[in-house]
Amino acid sequence: MTEYTNKSELHSLIQRFLYYQLSDNLNVSDSDTTVSILPAVNAKISLHCSASSIFFAPSDPCSIYGMRQEQIRSTWMWQGGPSRQDTVLVNTSNRGNAQLPMSGYVVACILVFLSFTYAGKDYPVALVWWYILSNESGCRDQSTGMWLVEREYCNKEPHLAVVHVDTILCAVHLLPYFRREPVSQDVTKDNSLDRFGAFYVNRFVDHHSFEIL
């Protein structure tokens, strides 16, 4: 699995995910954990290319009771072409709090969907790369109301985490922050997430995003 994802820290991230899931202390943090107390994980891990998200969208007249379903994808080859890793909104336990940035949601890029069984319980999870609010433009554009985010690093390495798929609300669309420099002609929709340093969180892509963000 580590060879497939090219992320040597994946096993320890799964251990930390399980530790938080099984802990009675909701305020536990990374600084409170040591390798010796993390659960041992020797389970078979399965890979998945997509996951379904079902969320409440009250302004959608085409759905039943305001519920909407969409498919979120993460695959190394999409329709015979380059890889596709969708970006999503992850619930940080402050969902619906309009006083917090982006109503308490955090943007993340889905690197891979996984599932495994531990102590008789199934865990569908995702390995994600976090985004944080950018310091440029005051984090939020005054004219459009769009938040500005960038990929998060920890000690110059990507800040990764394993999260339960139940914490994923829906897909989110990111627009490159172009600045004043000319854009290279080799930038495409498939590599733009890697070629730009900051992105606007597009609240105008659909009415769900407009209501949430």
N, C-alpha and C positions, 0 to 999 in steps of 0.2 A: 504493500500500500504506500509506504514512504517513497519507494522508487517511482510509482505511478504518479503521485502528486508532486514529487520533487520538493517535498516539505519535510525535512528531517524531524521537525518538532511536532508532527501530527500526533504521534502516540501520546506525548505528554499533554497535548491540548485536549485529547479525548479523556485522559485521566482527570484533568482539572475540571472538565465539563461534568463528568460523573460525580466528582467530589462536591461541586456546587449543587447538583441535582439531589444528592443524598443528604446534604447538610441541613440541619435544622436552623442554622444561623443564616438568615437572609442577608446579613450585612458582611458576610465573609468576603475577603478580598485576596488577591494574589500574594500580598505581603504576609498574610496569615497562614499560608500553606507552605509545606515543605514536601520534597519528593517522598519522604518516608511515610507520610500519612495519606498519600494519594492511593486510590484503589488500583489493584492490579487488573489489567485488561488483557485477556488472551482470547477474546471472542473473534469469530469470523466476521469480517467487515465486508459489506456489500456496497457496490457503487451504483449510483442512479444518475440519469442524465437530466431529470426534471422533477418538479414537485408541483402539486396543485395548491393554489391559495384560494381560500373562500373567505370573503370579508364583507362587512356591512357597508353598503353604498346606498343610502336612503334616497338619493336623487336620481337613481337609475330606474326609469319607468319600465324597462324590459325584464327586470328580474323579479323573483318572488320574494315579497317582504323585504326588498332592498338588498338581497344577498347577491353577490357577484363572484364568479369563479374565473381564474386565469392561470395559465401555465407559466412557471418560472423555470428557465433552462440553464444548465451549466454542462457543457460538453466540449471535448477537445476537437470535434469536427462537426460542424453544423451544415447539414444539407450538402455534404461532400466538399465543403470549403473550409475556411479557417475556424478556429475555436469560437465559442460563444459563452461568455460568463455574464449573466444578467446582474444588474444592480437592484437592490431591494431596500425597503424600509424595515428595520428591526425594532420591535417593541422593547423599550428599556424600563418597563414597569411603570411608566408615567403616561401611558396612552391617553390621548384626549385632553391633556393639559395644555391649553393654548398659551399659557404663560411661559412655557419652556420652548427653546428653539425647536422648530419643526414639530411642535406638539408633543415633544418627548420621544420622537423616533430618531434612530441613527441610521445613516446610509452605510451599506456594506456591499461588497462585490462577492457573489457566490463563486468560490473556486471549485468546489465539488460537493455533491450530495452524497451522504453516507448513511448506512444504517447498521445496527448491531444489536445483539441481545445481551443483557447483563442481569444476573439474578432473576431470570425468568421474565424480564420486562424488555420490550422492544423500544429502541431509541432511534428515531429518524432524525438526523442532524445534518448540518451543513458546515463546511470549513469556509470561513469568510475572511475577507480583508477589510478592516474598518476604514471608514472615512471620518474626518473631523472637520469642524468648521474652520474655514480659512481666515487668516488675519487680514487678508486683503479686502478692500472695499467694505470694511466694517461687517463682514460676514453675510450681510443681506443687502441686496441692491434696493436702493430707495425708490427707484422708478417702477420696477417690476415686482418687487417683493420676493424675488427668488433668493434662496440661500446659496452661499458659495462654500464649497467643500473641497477638500484635497485628501489624498491617501495618507493614512497615518503610519508613522514609523516609530519603532522603539529600538534605541541604540543602533540606528541606521538600517534596521531590518524591518520588513513589513510587519505591522501589528496584526497578527492573525488570532482567530478564536474559533472554537467549535460551539455552535448554538443550536438549540432545538428548533426544528422547522415550525413549531407552533408559535414561536416568537416573531416569525416573518409575516408582515402584514400583506404586502403586495410589491410588485415591481415598481421601480422608480426610474425616470429618464433623466440622464445627465447631459447637459450642454457644455461643450468646451468653453473655457474662459480664454478668449483669443489674445487679449492684450493688444499691443501695437505692432508686434513683429509679424512679418509675412508668414503665412502658413505653407508648410512644405507640400508639394504636390503629391507626395506619396502617402499622405494621411488619408485613411479610409474609415468607413464606419466600423471596420473590424479591428483597427489598431488605435483608434482615437483615445481610448481609455489609457493606453500606455504612452501616448505621445504628448499629452497635455498634463500640466501639473495641477490645475484647478478646474472645477466644474460648477456650473449653476445647476441647482436642483430644479428641474423644469416643472413648475406648478401648472403650466398651461397645456400639458400634453393630453390631459383628459379631465373631466369634471371631478373624478375621485381625488386626483392629486391636488386640484384647486381647493377642494374642501378641506383636505388634510393639512396642506402646507401653506 
